[in-house]
């Protein structure tokens, strides 16, 4: 129903898979933990967590890949190789995705140590990393100024008929 309403209003809704943030949340937590453990000079910035949605090009079957992502390693290049996605910043979601509605998209190996070969105390030696995706109806809503201009153009066209 929402899809039909959006089409009627003149929007172009698309249904696409959106990848969960679990791997990037782990990266952020790793960077934050390292930041807190290291001696930092005053004024150094705390690592920021980005508000990025990773939207897939289409729906795919589950992929089990023999690739290890180490703790502290950015998963973007590896995940992007097996699940091509477009990064979209500052998406406003009308509801939150839930694991009950998600599908496993990719499963890969997970490693403990970072690129320096050191294992962090309390970190697992390895395991599996699960990447979930869920279906989303996406629509790009233009800013108020642009919408107002479009409405004025439509009004002028209707008056000209």
C-alpha positions as CSV (number, residue, x, y, z in Angstrom):
1,X,0.0,0.0,0.0
2,X,2.8,2.4,0.9
3,X,4.4,1.7,-2.5
4,X,1.2,2.6,-4.3
5,X,0.7,5.8,-2.3
6,X,4.3,7.0,-3.0
7,X,3.8,6.3,-6.8
8,X,0.5,8.2,-6.7
9,X,2.3,11.2,-5.1
10,X,4.8,11.2,-8.0
11,X,7.7,9.6,-6.2
12,X,9.8,6.8,-7.6
13,X,10.0,4.2,-4.8
14,X,12.4,1.3,-5.2
15,X,12.6,-2.0,-3.3
16,X,16.2,-2.8,-2.4
17,X,18.2,-4.9,0.1
18,X,19.9,-2.9,2.8
19,X,22.9,-4.4,4.6
20,X,23.0,-4.4,8.4
21,X,25.6,-2.4,10.2
22,X,26.9,-5.2,12.5
23,X,30.4,-5.4,10.9
24,X,30.8,-1.6,10.9
25,X,29.6,-1.4,14.5
26,X,32.3,-3.9,15.4
27,X,34.9,-1.8,13.6
28,X,33.7,1.3,15.5
29,X,33.8,-0.5,18.8
30,X,37.3,-1.7,18.1
31,X,38.5,1.8,17.1
32,X,36.9,3.3,20.2
33,X,38.4,0.7,22.5
34,X,41.9,1.3,21.0
35,X,41.3,5.0,21.4
36,X,40.5,4.6,25.1
37,X,43.5,2.3,25.7
38,X,46.1,4.4,23.9
39,X,47.6,7.5,25.5
40,X,46.1,10.3,23.6
41,X,47.0,14.0,23.6
42,X,44.4,16.5,24.6
43,X,42.3,17.6,21.7
44,X,42.5,14.4,19.7
45,X,39.1,13.5,18.3
46,X,37.2,10.4,19.4
47,X,36.4,8.1,16.4
48,X,33.0,9.0,15.0
49,X,30.4,6.5,14.1
50,X,28.9,7.3,10.7
51,X,25.3,7.3,9.7
52,X,25.6,5.3,6.5
53,X,23.2,2.9,4.9
54,X,24.5,0.3,2.5
55,X,22.0,-0.3,-0.2
56,X,22.4,-3.3,-2.5
57,X,21.8,-3.2,-6.2
58,X,19.5,-6.3,-6.1
59,X,18.5,-9.3,-4.1
60,X,21.1,-12.1,-4.0
61,X,21.4,-15.6,-2.5
62,X,23.4,-16.1,0.7
63,X,27.1,-16.1,0.1
64,X,29.5,-18.1,2.2
65,X,33.0,-16.7,1.5
66,X,36.4,-18.0,2.6
67,X,37.8,-14.5,3.4
68,X,38.9,-13.4,6.9
69,X,38.1,-9.9,8.2
70,X,40.4,-9.1,11.1
71,X,39.3,-7.1,14.1
72,X,39.9,-3.5,13.4
73,X,39.9,-4.0,9.7
74,X,37.4,-2.0,7.6
75,X,35.0,-4.6,6.1
76,X,33.9,-2.3,3.3
77,X,36.2,-3.6,0.5
78,X,35.6,-7.2,1.3
79,X,31.9,-7.0,1.8
80,X,31.5,-4.8,-1.3
81,X,33.3,-7.4,-3.4
82,X,30.6,-10.0,-2.6
83,X,27.6,-7.7,-2.1
84,X,28.0,-4.6,-4.2
85,X,26.3,-1.7,-2.5
86,X,26.0,2.1,-2.6
87,X,26.7,4.1,0.5
88,X,23.9,6.6,1.3
89,X,24.4,9.0,4.2
90,X,21.8,10.3,6.6
91,X,18.9,8.2,5.6
92,X,15.8,8.9,7.6
93,X,14.2,5.6,8.5
94,X,10.5,5.3,9.3
95,X,11.1,2.2,11.3
96,X,14.1,0.1,12.5
97,X,15.1,-3.2,10.8
98,X,14.8,-6.2,13.0
99,X,16.7,-9.5,12.8
100,X,13.4,-11.4,12.6
101,X,12.8,-9.8,9.2
102,X,16.4,-10.0,8.0
103,X,18.0,-12.5,5.8
104,X,21.6,-13.7,6.0
105,X,23.4,-12.2,3.1
106,X,27.1,-13.1,3.6
107,X,29.0,-15.3,6.0
108,X,32.7,-14.9,6.3
109,X,35.6,-15.7,8.6
110,X,36.3,-13.4,11.5
111,X,39.8,-12.9,12.9
112,X,40.8,-11.5,16.2
113,X,44.1,-9.6,15.8
114,X,44.4,-6.5,13.6
115,X,46.9,-6.1,10.9
116,X,49.7,-5.9,13.5
117,X,49.3,-9.5,14.4
118,X,48.5,-8.8,18.0
119,X,45.5,-10.4,19.5
120,X,43.5,-8.3,22.0
121,X,42.8,-9.7,25.4
122,X,39.2,-11.0,25.6
123,X,38.7,-11.2,21.8
124,X,37.8,-14.4,20.2
125,X,40.5,-16.2,18.2
126,X,38.1,-16.3,15.2
127,X,34.7,-17.4,14.2
128,X,32.1,-16.5,11.7
129,X,30.8,-13.0,10.8
130,X,27.2,-12.8,9.7
131,X,26.0,-10.0,7.5
132,X,22.2,-9.6,7.4
133,X,20.1,-7.6,4.9
134,X,16.5,-6.6,4.9
135,X,14.2,-5.4,2.1
136,X,13.4,-1.7,2.2
137,X,11.2,0.6,0.2
138,X,13.4,3.6,-0.6
139,X,12.2,6.9,-1.9
140,X,14.1,10.1,-2.4
141,X,12.1,13.0,-1.1
142,X,13.3,16.4,-2.5
143,X,13.8,19.3,-0.1
144,X,10.9,21.7,0.6
145,X,12.2,24.4,-1.8
146,X,12.4,21.9,-4.7
147,X,9.0,20.4,-3.9
148,X,7.5,23.9,-3.8
149,X,8.9,24.7,-7.2
150,X,7.5,21.5,-8.6
151,X,4.1,22.3,-7.2
152,X,4.2,25.8,-8.7
153,X,5.1,24.3,-12.1
154,X,2.2,21.8,-11.9
155,X,-0.2,24.6,-10.9
156,X,0.9,26.7,-13.9
157,X,0.5,23.7,-16.2
158,X,-3.1,23.0,-14.9
159,X,-4.1,26.7,-15.3
160,X,-2.7,26.7,-18.9
161,X,-5.0,23.8,-19.9
